[in-house]
Amino acid sequence: MTTLRAHRGTDAAPGPAPSDDEETGTDRNSGRRRSRWHSRILNGGTGRWRRGRLIAVAAVLSALLMLAHSRIPNAFGNVGSLVETFLPWLWVSVPALLVLALARRSAIATVAVLLPALAWCSLFAGTLTDKRSGGGDVTVVSHNVHDENPDPQGTARALSSSGADLIALEELTPSSTSVYERVLAAAYPHHVAQGSIGLWSKYPLHDVKPLAIMPWTRALRATVDTPKGPLAVYAAHLASVRAHPSTGFATTWRDKTAGKLAAAVRAEPLPRVLVVGDFNGTTDDRALRPLTAQLKSAQATAGDGFGFSWPAAFPVARIDQILSRGVTPTASWTLPRTGSDHLPVAASLRW
């Protein structure tokens, strides 16, 4: 007789099937984690482009300020001239904005900082190159010696040691003039001093006359008989400027004296002209354009860097100029500090 036995284990009946939720629970948790991860990535990336919009706007405005400085109106407080006086210093906006952009972790602000950097380079990259060359037929030095200079004798010796052929001095006083005449006499036998302006020369001077740019003498004109031919030299100290919160950048007197000097230079019959002195303004300042448009800046043409000349302790602006017409600047530089609040400026010129 055959015995039937019940088999358990593998042959046992299967239990109830798992529900759909149990089957997909792991997948759902994994999906949620992936979703959160993707959200962080996407939102983080988007955030970097959304953050720092104000910094980006400031960068764009800084670039526009540099490129459109000539369109800034002078109607109120001569703001345009003030910006142009210190125009090269707008570079400080680039590192300042870059630090803010990096601190904010803003991609859009970091990219926007490139705009003022490129704008500044387009204006001044060429200024930073060394354009000096050898040679030169005449070397000139111009120096505002400061009417309160405590050591005019030391200043005179420093200027004489420069080896310049011509030395123009501004802000002379009756007492200091006699010191410069005594110290410079051996090397510069020809000189003229009128009012607060003086010109010392290794070559003969004639046709000397004061220029009426102000009620008192702050400018003169002379013909220098150089070995290469006559050179008309204008030495001038334009009126001072003042900055005040209520009046702004006061340049009215300076601008008027610049216009009178420009008219005299325009009427000059000699083909070779040299204009030097303390202009209380930079060649970027539109108010000096009647003068600078006629002449070539030695610093811009043949300098190395900006050649800032004032104040002597920490120069921030080139307000002492050497300009020319009919001769070619070959080099331009500043001399070491004297007892003045200005640095002496120098240039070599070639016929």
C-alpha positions in Angstrom: 0.0 0.0 0.0 1.3 3.3 -0.9 1.7 5.9 1.9 1.2 9.5 1.0 3.4 12.0 3.0 3.0 15.8 3.2 6.1 17.7 2.2 7.0 21.0 3.8 9.7 23.6 3.3 10.2 24.4 -0.3 6.9 22.9 -1.3 5.1 25.0 1.3 2.5 27.4 0.1 3.8 31.0 -0.5 2.8 33.8 2.0 0.9 36.8 1.0 2.4 39.0 -1.7 4.0 42.3 -0.6 2.1 45.5 -1.3 3.0 48.0 -4.0 4.2 50.5 -1.3 6.6 48.0 0.1 8.0 47.1 -3.3 8.6 50.8 -4.2 9.6 52.2 -0.8 13.3 52.0 -1.3 13.0 53.4 -4.8 11.0 56.3 -3.6 13.5 57.1 -0.8 16.3 57.0 -3.3 14.4 59.2 -5.7 13.7 61.7 -3.0 17.4 61.8 -2.1 18.3 62.3 -5.8 15.7 65.0 -6.2 17.1 66.9 -3.1 20.6 66.5 -4.4 19.7 67.8 -7.9 17.8 70.7 -6.3 20.8 71.7 -4.2 23.0 71.7 -7.3 20.5 73.6 -9.5 19.5 76.1 -6.8 23.1 76.7 -5.8 24.2 77.3 -9.3 21.2 79.6 -10.0 21.9 81.4 -6.7 25.4 82.3 -7.7 24.0 84.1 -10.7 21.2 85.7 -8.8 23.3 87.0 -5.8 25.4 90.1 -6.0 23.2 92.0 -8.5 23.9 95.4 -6.8 27.7 94.7 -7.0 27.3 93.9 -10.7 25.4 97.2 -11.2 28.1 99.1 -9.4 30.7 97.5 -11.7 28.8 98.5 -14.8 28.5 102.1 -13.5 32.2 102.2 -12.7 33.0 101.2 -16.3 30.6 103.8 -17.7 32.2 106.5 -15.4 35.6 105.7 -16.9 34.5 105.5 -20.6 32.1 108.4 -20.5 33.9 110.8 -18.2 33.8 113.5 -20.8 30.0 113.5 -20.6 29.9 114.1 -16.9 28.5 117.7 -16.7 30.5 120.5 -15.2 27.3 122.6 -14.6 27.2 121.9 -10.8 30.4 122.0 -8.8 32.7 121.1 -11.8 32.1 117.4 -11.1 33.4 116.4 -14.5 36.7 118.2 -14.0 37.1 116.7 -10.5 36.6 113.2 -11.8 39.1 113.8 -14.7 41.7 115.2 -12.3 41.8 111.8 -10.4 40.6 109.6 -13.3 43.5 107.1 -13.1 42.6 106.4 -9.5 39.3 104.8 -10.6 41.2 101.6 -10.8 40.6 101.1 -7.1 37.0 100.2 -7.8 38.2 97.0 -9.6 39.8 95.2 -6.6 37.2 96.6 -4.2 34.3 95.2 -6.3 36.1 92.0 -6.9 36.5 91.4 -3.1 32.8 92.1 -2.6 31.9 89.7 -5.5 34.0 86.9 -4.1 32.8 87.4 -0.5 29.2 87.3 -1.9 30.1 84.2 -4.0 28.4 85.8 -6.9 29.2 84.7 -10.4 27.4 87.6 -12.1 29.3 90.2 -10.0 32.6 88.5 -10.6 32.1 88.6 -14.3 30.8 92.2 -14.2 34.0 93.3 -12.5 35.8 92.6 -15.8 34.0 95.6 -17.3 35.7 98.4 -15.3 39.0 96.5 -15.5 38.8 96.5 -19.3 37.6 100.1 -19.4 40.6 101.2 -17.3 43.0 99.3 -19.4 41.6 100.8 -22.6 42.3 104.3 -21.1 45.6 103.8 -19.4 47.4 100.6 -20.3 49.6 102.5 -22.7 50.5 105.0 -20.0 52.1 102.2 -18.0 54.6 101.3 -20.7 58.0 102.9 -20.8 58.1 105.2 -23.8 61.4 106.9 -23.0 64.2 106.9 -25.6 67.7 108.2 -25.7 68.9 111.5 -27.1 67.4 114.9 -27.0 68.7 118.4 -27.9 67.3 120.3 -24.9 66.5 119.2 -21.3 64.1 121.2 -19.2 63.0 121.1 -15.6 59.9 122.7 -14.1 59.4 123.0 -10.4 56.9 124.7 -8.1 59.4 125.4 -5.4 56.7 126.4 -2.8 56.7 129.8 -1.2 57.2 128.3 2.2 60.1 126.0 1.2 62.4 125.7 4.2 65.5 124.9 2.2 65.6 126.9 -1.1 69.4 126.5 -1.2 69.1 122.8 -1.1 66.4 122.8 -3.7 68.5 125.0 -6.0 71.4 122.6 -5.7 69.3 119.6 -6.5 67.9 121.3 -9.6 71.3 122.3 -10.8 72.6 118.8 -10.4 69.9 117.6 -12.8 72.0 118.9 -15.7 69.0 120.5 -17.3 69.5 123.2 -19.9 66.5 125.2 -18.8 64.9 125.5 -15.3 61.6 127.1 -14.8 60.5 127.9 -11.2 57.1 128.8 -9.8 56.1 130.3 -6.5 59.2 132.4 -6.0 59.3 134.9 -3.3 61.6 138.0 -3.1 63.8 136.3 -0.5 64.0 132.9 -2.2 64.6 134.5 -5.6 67.9 135.9 -4.4 68.9 132.4 -3.1 68.2 130.7 -6.5 70.0 133.5 -8.4 73.1 133.0 -6.2 73.2 129.1 -6.3 72.3 128.8 -10.0 74.5 131.6 -11.3 77.5 129.4 -12.2 75.7 126.8 -14.2 72.9 129.1 -15.6 74.4 132.5 -16.6 71.1 133.6 -18.2 68.0 134.1 -16.2 64.9 136.2 -15.7 62.6 136.5 -12.7 59.3 138.4 -12.8 56.8 138.2 -10.0 56.6 134.6 -8.8 58.0 133.1 -12.0 61.6 132.6 -13.0 63.5 131.0 -15.9 67.2 130.0 -15.7 69.0 129.0 -18.9 72.4 127.9 -20.2 71.6 129.7 -23.4 70.9 133.4 -24.0 67.4 134.7 -23.4 65.7 137.6 -25.2 62.2 139.0 -26.0 61.3 138.4 -22.4 57.8 139.7 -21.4 55.3 139.0 -18.6 51.9 137.5 -19.6 48.8 139.1 -18.1 47.0 136.0 -17.1 46.3 137.4 -13.6 46.5 140.8 -11.9 50.0 139.9 -10.7 52.7 138.2 -12.7 52.4 134.4 -12.7 53.5 133.8 -16.3 56.2 134.9 -18.7 57.4 134.3 -22.2 61.0 134.3 -23.5 63.0 133.2 -26.5 65.8 130.8 -25.8 68.7 130.8 -28.4 69.6 127.1 -28.3 72.3 125.7 -30.5 69.6 124.2 -32.7 67.7 127.4 -33.1 65.2 129.7 -31.3 62.7 128.2 -28.8 59.7 130.1 -27.4 59.4 129.2 -23.8 56.3 129.9 -21.7 56.6 129.4 -17.9 53.3 129.7 -16.0 51.6 129.1 -12.7 47.8 128.9 -13.3 45.4 130.0 -10.6 44.8 127.6 -7.8 41.7 125.4 -7.4 39.7 124.7 -4.2 37.4 121.8 -3.3 34.6 122.6 -0.8 31.4 120.6 0.0 29.2 123.7 -0.6 30.8 125.0 -3.8 32.3 121.8 -5.3 35.5 121.9 -7.3 36.1 125.6 -7.7 38.2 126.1 -10.9 36.8 129.4 -12.3 40.0 131.4 -11.9 42.2 128.5 -13.1 40.1 128.0 -16.2 40.3 131.7 -17.0 44.1 131.8 -16.7 44.3 128.7 -18.8 42.3 130.4 -21.5 44.5 133.4 -21.5 47.7 131.3 -21.7 46.2 129.3 -24.5 45.4 132.5 -26.5 49.1 133.6 -26.1 50.4 130.3 -27.2 48.1 130.2 -30.2 49.4 133.6 -31.3 53.1 132.5 -30.9 54.9 133.0 -34.3 57.9 130.8 -33.6 57.4 127.2 -34.8 59.0 125.6 -31.7 57.2 126.2 -28.5 57.7 124.9 -24.9 55.0 125.5 -22.2 55.9 124.5 -18.7 54.7 125.1 -15.2 52.2 124.3 -12.5 48.8 124.2 -14.2 46.8 123.0 -11.1 45.2 120.5 -13.4 45.9 117.4 -15.4 45.9 116.9 -19.1 42.7 114.8 -18.8 40.8 117.9 -17.4 38.5 119.2 -20.1 38.9 122.8 -18.8 42.5 122.8 -19.9 41.7 121.6 -23.4 42.1 125.0 -25.1 45.7 124.8 -24.0 46.4 121.0 -24.2 44.8 120.6 -27.6 47.5 122.8 -29.1 50.4 121.0 -27.5 52.0 117.6 -26.9 52.4 116.3 -23.4 55.9 115.1 -22.7 54.7 112.7 -20.0 52.0 111.1 -22.3 54.3 110.9 -25.3 57.6 109.9 -23.7 57.1 109.1 -20.1 57.0 105.9 -18.0 53.9 105.7 -15.9 51.7 108.6 -14.8 54.5 110.9 -13.5 52.3 112.2 -10.6 53.9 115.3 -9.1 51.6 116.5 -6.3 51.6 116.3 -3.3 55.2 115.4 -3.0 54.7 113.2 0.1 52.3 110.9 -1.8 51.7 112.1 -5.4 48.2 111.5 -6.7 48.0 113.8 -9.7 50.1 115.2 -12.5 49.4 118.9 -12.2 52.9 120.1 -13.2 53.2 119.9 -17.0 55.8 120.1 -19.8 54.0 120.6 -23.1 55.5 121.3 -26.5 54.9 122.1 -30.2 57.3 121.7 -33.0 59.8 119.6 -31.0 59.6 115.9 -30.1 59.7 114.7 -26.4 62.1 111.8 -26.1 61.9 111.3 -22.3 59.9 112.5 -19.3 60.4 111.8 -15.6 60.1 113.3 -12.1 63.1 114.3 -9.9 63.5 113.4 -6.2 61.6 115.3 -3.6 62.9 118.7 -2.5 61.7 121.0 0.2 58.6 121.8 -1.8 55.1 120.2 -1.8 55.6 119.4 -5.5 58.0 117.1 -7.2 60.1 118.6 -10.0 59.3 117.4 -13.5 61.8 117.0 -16.4 61.8 116.2 -20.1 64.2 115.9 -23.0 63.2 117.3 -26.3 64.6 116.7 -29.8 64.4 119.0 -32.8 
